[in-house]
């Protein structure tokens, strides 16, 4: 007996739900990747600016 109130999914329904889940997570992962790249570029620019300033002093 299935304790879940939902009926069991067929193979096609499972595939559709999994595809939707993967598509949603891909967008989130790409957003995090872009955010991390922006943080990395910003950190690199600030680091290079400090190295350049130290060489001038």
N, CA, C and O atoms as a printed pandas DataFrame, in Angstrom:
     atom_number atom_name residue_name chain_id  residue_number  x_coord  y_coord  z_coord
0              1         N          UNK        A               1    0.833   -1.180    0.000
1              2        CA          UNK        A               1    0.000    0.000    0.000
2              3         C          UNK        A               1    0.878    1.245    0.000
3              4         O          UNK        A               1    1.836    1.333    0.768
4              5         N          UNK        A               2    0.559    2.188   -0.844
5              6        CA          UNK        A               2    1.314    3.422   -0.990
6              7         C          UNK        A               2    0.789    4.463    0.008
7              8         O          UNK        A               2   -0.371    4.862   -0.089
8              9         N          UNK        A               3    1.617    4.914    0.969
9             10        CA          UNK        A               3    1.141    5.908    1.944
10            11         C          UNK        A               3    0.998    7.311    1.338
11            12         O          UNK        A               3    0.383    8.185    1.949
12            13         N          UNK        A               4    1.555    7.529    0.156
13            14        CA          UNK        A               4    1.468    8.835   -0.480
14            15         C          UNK        A               4    0.068    9.067   -1.045
15            16         O          UNK        A               4   -0.544    8.142   -1.578
16            17         N          UNK        A               5   -0.445   10.301   -0.931
17            18        CA          UNK        A               5   -1.764   10.587   -1.489
18            19         C          UNK        A               5   -1.755   10.705   -3.020
19            20         O          UNK        A               5   -2.815   10.754   -3.643
20            21         N          UNK        A               6   -0.574   10.751   -3.617
21            22        CA          UNK        A               6   -0.462   10.897   -5.068
22            23         C          UNK        A               6   -0.394    9.520   -5.729
23            24         O          UNK        A               6    0.128    8.565   -5.153
24            25         N          UNK        A               7   -0.924    9.438   -6.934
25            26        CA          UNK        A               7   -0.821    8.171   -7.662
26            27         C          UNK        A               7    0.586    8.017   -8.234
27            28         O          UNK        A               7    1.296    9.006   -8.419
28            29         N          UNK        A               8    0.977    6.811   -8.507
29            30        CA          UNK        A               8    2.302    6.543   -9.053
30            31         C          UNK        A               8    2.405    7.118  -10.462
31            32         O          UNK        A               8    1.446    7.074  -11.232
32            33         N          UNK        A               9    3.582    7.660  -10.792
33            34        CA          UNK        A               9    3.795    8.243  -12.111
34            35         C          UNK        A               9    4.215    7.176  -13.108
35            36         O          UNK        A               9    4.861    6.188  -12.758
36            37         N          UNK        A              10    3.833    7.401  -14.357
37            38        CA          UNK        A              10    4.280    6.514  -15.429
38            39         C          UNK        A              10    5.684    6.930  -15.851
39            40         O          UNK        A              10    6.195    7.946  -15.381
40            41         N          UNK        A              11    6.302    6.168  -16.718
41            42        CA          UNK        A              11    7.643    6.482  -17.185
42            43         C          UNK        A              11    7.718    7.837  -17.866
43            44         O          UNK        A              11    8.669    8.591  -17.658
44            45         N          UNK        A              12    6.716    8.147  -18.681
45            46        CA          UNK        A              12    6.717    9.429  -19.396
46            47         C          UNK        A              12    6.549   10.599  -18.423
47            48         O          UNK        A              12    7.196   11.635  -18.579
48            49         N          UNK        A              13    5.694   10.435  -17.435
49            50        CA          UNK        A              13    5.486   11.492  -16.445
50            51         C          UNK        A              13    6.754   11.711  -15.622
51            52         O          UNK        A              13    7.115   12.847  -15.316
52            53         N          UNK        A              14    7.428   10.617  -15.265
53            54        CA          UNK        A              14    8.684   10.746  -14.524
54            55         C          UNK        A              14    9.713   11.515  -15.340
55            56         O          UNK        A              14   10.407   12.385  -14.815
56            57         N          UNK        A              15    9.806   11.193  -16.610
57            58        CA          UNK        A              15   10.755   11.877  -17.490
58            59         C          UNK        A              15   10.436   13.360  -17.580
59            60         O          UNK        A              15   11.341   14.192  -17.514
60            61         N          UNK        A              16    9.163   13.700  -17.731
61            62        CA          UNK        A              16    8.756   15.104  -17.842
62            63         C          UNK        A              16    9.067   15.869  -16.562
63            64         O          UNK        A              16    9.575   16.989  -16.612
64            65         N          UNK        A              17    8.763   15.270  -15.425
65            66        CA          UNK        A              17    9.033   15.923  -14.141
66            67         C          UNK        A              17   10.538   16.083  -13.937
67            68         O          UNK        A              17   10.989   17.139  -13.495
68            69         N          UNK        A              18   11.316   15.057  -14.250
69            70        CA          UNK        A              18   12.769   15.133  -14.103
70            71         C          UNK        A              18   13.357   16.195  -15.022
71            72         O          UNK        A              18   14.250   16.939  -14.616
72            73         N          UNK        A              19   12.872   16.272  -16.248
73            74        CA          UNK        A              19   13.359   17.278  -17.189
74            75         C          UNK        A              19   13.054   18.683  -16.686
75            76         O          UNK        A              19   13.896   19.576  -16.783
76            77         N          UNK        A              20   11.864   18.881  -16.156
77            78        CA          UNK        A              20   11.503   20.187  -15.591
78            79         C          UNK        A              20   12.415   20.529  -14.418
79            80         O          UNK        A              20   12.870   21.668  -14.305
80            81         N          UNK        A              21   12.692   19.558  -13.538
81            82        CA          UNK        A              21   13.542   19.789  -12.375
82            83         C          UNK        A              21   14.962   20.158  -12.816
83            84         O          UNK        A              21   15.562   21.087  -12.274
84            85         N          UNK        A              22   15.493   19.428  -13.800
85            86        CA          UNK        A              22   16.848   19.698  -14.292
86            87         C          UNK        A              22   16.917   21.076  -14.942
87            88         O          UNK        A              22   17.881   21.813  -14.739
88            89         N          UNK        A              23   15.895   21.424  -15.723
89            90        CA          UNK        A              23   15.875   22.732  -16.373
90            91         C          UNK        A              23   15.875   23.849  -15.343
91            92         O          UNK        A              23   16.593   24.837  -15.499
92            93         N          UNK        A              24   15.081   23.704  -14.297
93            94        CA          UNK        A              24   15.027   24.717  -13.251
94            95         C          UNK        A              24   16.375   24.825  -12.539
95            96         O          UNK        A              24   16.858   25.932  -12.302
96            97         N          UNK        A              25   16.978   23.706  -12.201
97            98        CA          UNK        A              25   18.257   23.722  -11.489
98            99         C          UNK        A              25   19.377   24.257  -12.365
99           100         O          UNK        A              25   20.313   24.878  -11.862
100          101         N          UNK        A              26   19.293   24.025  -13.672
101          102        CA          UNK        A              26   20.338   24.524  -14.576
102          103         C          UNK        A              26   20.362   26.050  -14.558
103          104         O          UNK        A              26   21.433   26.657  -14.545
104          105         N          UNK        A              27   19.195   26.661  -14.557
105          106        CA          UNK        A              27   19.136   28.125  -14.502
106          107         C          UNK        A              27   19.740   28.652  -13.214
107          108         O          UNK        A              27   20.471   29.642  -13.221
108          109         N          UNK        A              28   19.433   27.990  -12.111
109          110        CA          UNK        A              28   19.986   28.404  -10.820
110          111         C          UNK        A              28   21.500   28.220  -10.810
111          112         O          UNK        A              28   22.226   29.093  -10.333
112          113         N          UNK        A              29   21.980   27.101  -11.330
113          114        CA          UNK        A              29   23.419   26.841  -11.364
114          115         C          UNK        A              29   24.142   27.863  -12.239
115          116         O          UNK        A              29   25.219   28.335  -11.873
116          117         N          UNK        A              30   23.571   28.206  -13.374
117          118        CA          UNK        A              30   24.199   29.207  -14.242
118          119         C          UNK        A              30   24.220   30.578  -13.579
119          120         O          UNK        A              30   25.182   31.328  -13.740
120          121         N          UNK        A              31   23.175   30.910  -12.838
121          122        CA          UNK        A              31   23.146   32.188  -12.124
122          123         C          UNK        A              31   24.248   32.230  -11.065
123          124         O          UNK        A              31   24.915   33.252  -10.901
124          125         N          UNK        A              32   24.439   31.122  -10.348
125          126        CA          UNK        A              32   25.503   31.071   -9.350
126          127         C          UNK        A              32   26.875   31.122  -10.008
127          128         O          UNK        A              32   27.794   31.749   -9.480
128          129         N          UNK        A              33   27.019   30.475  -11.141
129          130        CA          UNK        A              33   28.289   30.503  -11.865
130          131         C          UNK        A              33   28.629   31.924  -12.314
131          132         O          UNK        A              33   29.770   32.364  -12.176
132          133         N          UNK        A              34   27.654   32.629  -12.840
133          134        CA          UNK        A              34   27.878   34.009  -13.266
134          135         C          UNK        A              34   28.232   34.896  -12.082
135          136         O          UNK        A              34   29.133   35.730  -12.170
136          137         N          UNK        A              35   27.525   34.715  -10.984
137          138        CA          UNK        A              35   27.803   35.498   -9.782
138          139         C          UNK        A              35   29.227   35.238   -9.292
139          140         O          UNK        A              35   29.946   36.175   -8.945
140          141         N          UNK        A              36   29.631   33.973   -9.265
141          142        CA          UNK        A              36   30.981   33.633   -8.837
142          143         C          UNK        A              36   32.042   34.209   -9.759
143          144         O          UNK        A              36   33.091   34.660   -9.299
144          145         N          UNK        A              37   31.772   34.196  -11.062
145          146        CA          UNK        A              37   32.720   34.764  -12.024
146          147         C          UNK        A              37   32.868   36.268  -11.804
147          148         O          UNK        A              37   33.973   36.805  -11.883
148          149         N          UNK        A              38   31.763   36.938  -11.530
149          150        CA          UNK        A              38   31.821   38.383  -11.270
150          151         C          UNK        A              38   32.622   38.677  -10.005
151          152         O          UNK        A              38   33.437   39.599   -9.985
152          153         N          UNK        A              39   32.392   37.895   -8.948
153          154        CA          UNK        A              39   33.171   38.065   -7.722
154          155         C          UNK        A              39   34.652   37.809   -7.998
155          156         O          UNK        A              39   35.508   38.538   -7.498
156          157         N          UNK        A              40   34.955   36.797   -8.775
157          158        CA          UNK        A              40   36.344   36.478   -9.083
158          159         C          UNK        A              40   37.030   37.584   -9.875
159          160         O          UNK        A              40   38.174   37.935   -9.587
160          161         N          UNK        A              41   36.348   38.127  -10.857
161          162        CA          UNK        A              41   36.920   39.226  -11.650
162          163         C          UNK        A              41   37.144   40.448  -10.769
163          164         O          UNK        A              41   38.188   41.096  -10.844
164          165         N          UNK        A              42   36.159   40.755   -9.936
165          166        CA          UNK        A              42   36.303   41.912   -9.039
166          167         C          UNK        A              42   37.460   41.745   -8.075
167          168         O          UNK        A              42   38.218   42.688   -7.848
168          169         N          UNK        A              43   37.607   40.562   -7.506
169          170        CA          UNK        A              43   38.704   40.300   -6.585
170          171         C          UNK        A              43   40.047   40.403   -7.297
171          172         O          UNK        A              43   41.009   40.945   -6.753
172          173         N          UNK        A              44   40.106   39.877   -8.523
173          174        CA          UNK        A              44   41.348   39.960   -9.294
174          175         C          UNK        A              44   41.729   41.386   -9.622
175          176         O          UNK        A              44   42.902   41.749   -9.532
176          177         N          UNK        A              45   40.759   42.201   -9.999
177          178        CA          UNK        A              45   41.040   43.608  -10.329
178          179         C          UNK        A              45   41.542   44.355   -9.104
179          180         O          UNK        A              45   42.514   45.105   -9.193
180          181         N          UNK        A              46   40.891   44.158   -7.959
181          182        CA          UNK        A              46   41.324   44.822   -6.732
182          183         C          UNK        A              46   42.725   44.352   -6.340
183          184         O          UNK        A              46   43.556   45.163   -5.931
184          185         N          UNK        A              47   42.989   43.059   -6.462
185          186        CA          UNK        A              47   44.315   42.538   -6.142
186          187         C          UNK        A              47   45.393   43.128   -7.031
187          188         O          UNK        A              47   46.459   43.515   -6.552
188          189         N          UNK        A              48   45.117   43.198   -8.327
189          190        CA          UNK        A              48   46.098   43.794   -9.244
190          191         C          UNK        A              48   46.301   45.280   -8.964
191          192         O          UNK        A              48   47.414   45.790   -9.093
192          193         N          UNK        A              49   45.239   45.971   -8.584
193          194        CA          UNK        A              49   45.364   47.399   -8.254
194          195         C          UNK        A              49   46.273   47.586   -7.039
195          196         O          UNK        A              49   47.099   48.499   -7.023
196          197         N          UNK        A              50   46.130   46.736   -6.028
197          198        CA          UNK        A              50   46.984   46.843   -4.852
198          199         C          UNK        A              50   48.434   46.504   -5.180
199          200         O          UNK        A              50   49.341   47.162   -4.670
200          201         N          UNK        A              51   48.677   45.503   -6.012
201          202        CA          UNK        A              51   50.040   45.163   -6.417
202          203         C          UNK        A              51   50.642   46.324   -7.184
203          204         O          UNK        A              51   51.802   46.672   -6.966
204          205         N          UNK        A              52   49.885   46.921   -8.067
205          206        CA          UNK        A              52   50.382   48.061   -8.854
206          207         C          UNK        A              52   50.708   49.241   -7.947
207          208         O          UNK        A              52   51.730   49.904   -8.123
208          209         N          UNK        A              53   49.814   49.505   -6.954
209          210        CA          UNK        A              53   50.063   50.608   -6.028
210          211         C          UNK        A              53   51.294   50.342   -5.160
211          212         O          UNK        A              53   52.060   51.265   -4.883
212          213         N          UNK        A              54   51.489   49.113   -4.734
213          214        CA          UNK        A              54   52.674   48.792   -3.917
214          215         C          UNK        A              54   53.966   48.980   -4.712
215          216         O          UNK        A              54   54.981   49.393   -4.152
216          217         N          UNK        A              55   53.935   48.685   -5.987
217          218        CA          UNK        A              55   55.144   48.849   -6.805
218          219         C          UNK        A              55   55.460   50.317   -7.046
219          220         O          UNK        A              55   56.618   50.677   -7.257
220          221         N          UNK        A              56   54.427   51.175   -7.016
221          222        CA          UNK        A              56   54.657   52.606   -7.203
222          223         C          UNK        A              56   55.225   53.253   -5.945
223          224         O          UNK        A              56   55.932   54.258   -6.026
224          225         N          UNK        A              57   54.920   52.682   -4.788
225          226        CA          UNK        A              57   55.369   53.287   -3.525
226          227         C          UNK        A              57   56.769   52.834   -3.195
227          228         O          UNK        A              57   57.321   53.235   -2.170
